[in-house]
Amino acid sequence: MGRLFWKFFLAFWLALLAAGAGVGAMVWLHQRTLDERGQELASGPRAAFLVSATTATLRHGGVGALQGLLEEWHGRGGAHVYVVDDTDRELLDRAVPLEALAQARRLALGDQESRIARLETAGGRSYLFFIPAEGEAAPRHPPPPSPLLPISIGILASLGFSALLAWYLAKPIRHLRGAFDAVAAGKLDTRIGPRMGRRRDEIADLGRDFDRMAGQLQILVGSQRRLLHDVSHELRSPLARLQAAIGLARQQPEKLEASLDRIERESGRLDELVGELLTLSRLEAGTSGATDEDIDLVELVASIVDDARFEAEATGRQVNFSGGSEAIVKVRAELLHRAFENVIRNAVKYTREGTAVEVQVERRVVPKQLIVTVDDRGPGVPDSDLQAVFEPFFRAGAGVKATGFGLGLAIARRAIEAHDGSIRALNRPDGGLRVEIVLPVGQVS
């Protein structure tokens, strides 16, 4: 269960707790009101003595003696001892405080208290003795609270929590909707992370995923635009030369053979460019069409080195190879062959005449990796361009003779990354460029 579930759960739980607390508070206040009504009756030693004296008078002297005693006390403004019979008639016909009478009867039904007494005469009549706390003028307490009050408290509490929860959920969703509309309108630099604040739930995770998506879209669209620009630039030159050769053939028929050779050369360059572009496009789309097969990576690199050595010797260069034991891995052999070949041939192309390209294959046990390093003795690359060499149509700086279309290392990077590997370039301390390829080989046999 995610964090959003717990937020829903806690919100509803708190709403119920708040409603329960409100109802409980009203019940407590109502009970407290009832308890305070117990103070309608006087208490203490004096009240106990007066009640005991009046009951003794009734027991030994009868109703007449008790009535005379009460009239005497009443005339002196003394204690207001009330004596109420079964018919709710007070012995001196005084107005009886209803709250005090109700409280006296309630207490008389339970445990007997010294401040309250009930006595039955020989004639079968029952009398209740008690002393109101404030005499005949005892104030009347307000009626108990209406049951609508706790219900209203519960409704208001749940309404408040529901409104807060709805606002808490609707606000980031509105931000997400606005961000999606902005991206749909072409504003790929839209980011929603700052608007999420300090949220730590699934909606915040969705916002971060949206930012990653928008960032990746921005990179892809930008790279596609640059690629389109570079492709149009690369196509312009051979097409212009084709047109020139065709025009020359028409104007000078005697040079038709040379013009046809030029046309054939330029059409071959166009075919090569289109082929590399299609390969790069399939790699970026993840649809290379290659199938997995078990191959020995060390043997694969060694065979590529043998082919490159044969070509390099014709130009006064060497290619040396050193590797370990076999490493049989299930990979897309065609892609890796293309990647290694592009890197090694690129090194042979730029290394100085009379020098050697060093190719080394090393296996690491922890973590299980195969590392292929290709060192040349060429001019190297400015540090600021070490990442850019793997971008399509990259051209080296001034003073470096560049051939080809600048797609070889770009294809190599996509092929290596398709196998969850990495490739990087760095300048060697003694001159030249080193390209390091790292491939995970967890299933090496």
N, C-alpha and C positions, 0 to 999 in steps of 0.2 A: 504493500500500500504506500502511495506516494505522500509527499508533504501536503499537496492540495487536499487530499482526503482528510488528513488530520486537521487542517484549518477548517474545513466544513464541519467536521465532528466537534471540534472544540467550540466553534461559534454557536452551533445549535445547543451544545451542552451548557455553555455559559448562559444562553438565553433561557433555557429551562431552569438553571440555577437561580438566575435573577428573578424569574417569575415565582419560583418556589420560595425564594427569600422574601419577596414582597408579600406573598400570601401568609408565610410564617410570621412575618412581622405584624401583620394585621391580627392574626390569631393571638399572638403574644400580647399585643396591646389590649385586645378584647379581654383576655384572661386577666391581665393586670387590672383592668377596670373592675372586673368581678371581684378580684382580691381586695381592691381598695374599698369595695363596698363593705367589707368586713369591718372597716373602721367606723361604720355607722354606729356600732355599739361601743359603749364605754368599757374600759378594761382596767385592770389594776386591783390592788387590795381594797380600795374604798368601794368600787363597784361590786366586788364579791361580797363585802360585808353588808351593803345595803340590800342586795338580792337575798342573801341568807336571812337578814332580819325580817324582810317582808314575807318570805315563805314561812318562817317560824310563826309570825303573827297569824297568817292564814291557817296554819296547821293547829295552833292552840287556841286562837281567839275567834276564828271563823271569819266570814266575809265582812261582817259589820265592823269588827275590830280592825281589819286590814283597810277597810274603806276610810275609817276614822284616822288611822295613821297616815294614809296617803294624803288626805285632805289637810291634815296638820302640816305635813312636809310641803305640800303645794302652796299653802298659805304663807309659809315662811320663805318661799322661793328656794327651797332646798333642792335635794336631788330629785330628778324626774324619773322615778321608777315607774315603768309602765307594766300594767297587769291586764292581759288581754285574754278573754275567754274563747270558747269554741266558736262563737258567732262573730268573732272579730270585733267585739265590743270592749272598749277599754273601761275599766272599773269606774273611773271618774268621768267617763264620756269625753275624754280629751281626744284631739285629733292625733292619730298615731302616724308617725313617719313610715310610709310604706316600705322604703328601702330597709329601714331598721327592722321592721316587722318581718320582712322576707328573709333577711339575713339571720334573724333570731330563730325563725322556724327551721332554716336550713341547717344551722349549727346544732339545733336541739335534736334533729333527727340523727345526727352522728354522735361523735364523742361529746359528752356533756362537759361544758365549761363552767367555771365558777361564776362567770358574769351573766350566765343565762340559766334559768331554772324552769322546769315544768312540774306542776303539782295538780293532783286530782283530789277533789274533796269527797267527803262521804256521800254526797248527793250525786256523784258521777260526773260532775263538771270539771273540766280541765282548764287550768290557768297557766299562761306563759308569762314569765317575769324577765324583763330586760331593761337596760338603761341606754337610751340613745346617746351617742357621743356628744351631740350638740343640742339635746333637748328637743322640744317640739318644733323648733325652727330649723331642724336639720335640712340642709339643701338637697335637692333632688339631683341625682347624677344624670348625665346625658344618656340617651338610649344607646345600645350597642351599635357598632358600625355596620353599615349595610354590606351585604355580601357582594354587591356590585363593585365595591372599592378594591378588594384583592383581585377580582377578575380584570378590572381596568388596569391595575398595576401589571398583571401578567401580559395583557395585550400590548401595553405600551413598551414593556421590556422586550418582548419578542419582535415588535415592530421596529424598535431602535436597532437591535442586533441584526435583523434582516436587512434593514436599509444600509447599515455599515458593511455587511457582507456583500450585498449587491454592488455597492460602490467599489469595494475592494477588488471585486472580480471584473466589473465592467470597465474600469479605468484602463488597465493594461490591454484589454481586448480592443478598446477604441484606439489605443496607440498602435497596436498591431495592424488593425484595419487600415489606419492612415498610412502606415509604413508600406503595406502591400500595395495600396493605391499609388503611392509615390514611386515604388519600384516599377509598377506596371506602366507608369507614365515616363519611364526612362531615367529616373533619378536613382542610379545605382549606388550613389554614395550615402543613401539613407541608412541610418543606424538607429536601433531602438534600445540598445543596452543602457545608455544614460537615463532614459525615461523610466526604466524599471526600478531605479533607486536601489534599495537594500533588500529587495524581495529575494527569497530563497525557496522557490517552489517550482512546480512544473511550468507555470506560465513564464517565470523568469528564464527557465531553461529553453523554453520555446523562443523567447526573445533573443537569447544568445545564439540559438540555432539559426534564427532568421538573419542575424548579423553575419554569421559565417557564410550562409547562403548568398547574401547580398555581396559580401566581399569576394566570394568565389566567382559570382556572376560578373562583377566588375572587372576582375582579372581576366576572365575568359573573353568577355566582350572586348576589352582593351587589346588582348592579344590577337583576337580575330581581326580587329580593325588594323592593327599593325601588320598582321600577316597579309591582309588584303592589299595594304599599301605596298608592302615589300614585294608581293607576287606581281602586282602590276608594274612595279619598277623593274623587276628581273625579266619579265616578259617583253618589256618595251625594247630592250637592247637587241635580243636575237630577232625579234619581229622586224625591227628597223633594218637589221643587216639582211634579213630575207628579202625585204622590199628592195633594198639597194641592189642585191644580187640579181633579182628579177629584172629590175630596170636596166642594169648593165647588160644582161643577156639580150634584152630587146634592142638596146642601142648599139651593141657591138656583138653581132652574131658570131664573129670569129672567135670570141672568148666564151662561147657557150659552155665548153667543157669545164673551164675554171669556175664559171658561175654555178654550174650544177654541183660541183664539189662543195662550193661554199654553202649552197642551199641544203645539201645533204648534211653538212657539218652542223649547221644551225638548227635544222630540224631534229637532229640527234640530241643536241643540247636541250631543245624544248621537250623532247620525249623524256629525257633524264630528269629534267626539272619537274615535269608533271608527275612522273613516277614517284619521286621523292616526296612531293607534296601530298600525293595520295597515301603514301606510307605514313607520313606524319599525321595526316588527318585521321587515319584509322587508329593509330596509336592514341591520339588524344581522345578519340571517341570510345576507346576501349573495345574496338571490334577489329582486331588485327587479323582474325581468321586463322591464326596459327593454333595448332593443337599441342597439348603437353606430351612429352616423350622423355624417356630416360636416356640421358647422355652423360658423358664424362666431360665436365667443364674444362679440366686441365688439358685433355686431348683436343677439345674444341679450340682453345686458345692456341695451343701448339700448332695446329694445322693452319690457322690464320697467320701465325708468325712465319711459317714456312712459305706460304704464298707471298706475304709481304717482303720476306727476305729476298726472294727471287727477283721481284721488281726493284727493290732498293739497290741491289748490287749493280744493276744496270746504270744507276745514277751516282755510283761511288759512295753509297751509304750501306750500313749494316743494321741488322735487327737481331738482337740476342734474346734468348729465352731461358728462364729458369723456373722450374715448378716442382711441386711435390708429387705425392702419390695421386692416384685417380680419385675423382670426386663425382660419383654418379648421382645426378639429381634429376627430378622430374620437372622439366621446364619447357618453354616454347623455344626450341632450338633455333628456328629461323630468326626470331627476334634477337636473341642473344648473339648469334653469329653476325647479324647486321651491326649490332651495337659494338662488339669487340673489333670488328673489321673497320668500322668508321673511325674509332679512336686510334687504332694502330696505324692505319693509312694516313690519318691526319698528322700523327707524329712523324712518320716517314717523310711526309711532304714538307714539313717545316724544319726538320733537323738539318744542321749544316752539312755540307758535303764533306765527306771524310770522317764523319762521326757515326755513332751507333745509337739506335733506339733500344732501350733496355725494357723488356717485358718480364714481369715477375708475377707468379701465382703463389699465394700463401694461404694456408688453411689455419683458422683459429678454432680452438676447441670450446673456449668460453669467452664470448658467446659463439655459437656455431656459425661461422662466416667464412666465405671465400673472398679474398682480397686480391684484386688484379691491379697492378700499378704499371703504368706506361710512362717512361721517362724519355724525353728527347733532348737534343742539344741545340735547340733553336733559339730565337730571340725572346721567347717567353711572351707573357701578356701583362699589360698594366694591371696592378692590383684592383683597380676599380672595375675592370672588365672580366674578372675571374668568374663571376656568375653569369655575365652576359654571353660568354662563349657558347653557352648551351641554349641560347635563344635562336630562333630561326633567322637566317639571313644575316648573322653577325659577321662583321668584317673587322679584321685586325687593324691596328693603328697604322699610321703613316710609316713608310719604310719597310713594311712587311708585304711581300708579294702574296696576294690572295688569289687562289683559284677555286673553282667550284661555286656552289650556290650558298654555302654557309648553313646547310641543313644536316650535315652528317652528325655533328655533336648533339643537335637538337633531337634527331631521331634516336641516337644512343641514349640520351637521358630518358626519353619516354619509354624506351624498351626496358631499361634497367628498373625504372619506377614501376613498370607493369609487373615486375617480379619482386616487388616490395624491397628493392635495393636502393642504393644511393650512389651518386657519382659527383665528384668535385674536381676542381682544377686548382693547382697551386704552383707558384714559381719555385724552382729549385735554387738553393743557395749558390751553387756554382754555375748557374745559368741554365736556361731551358725551362720547359713546362712539364709538370707531372700531373697525370690524370689518374685518379684513384677510384676504383669501382669496388663497392662492397655489396655482396649478395648473401642473404640468409640461406643457409644450407642445412636446415634442421633435419632433413630427410636424407642426408648423405649416407651412402652405403660404401 
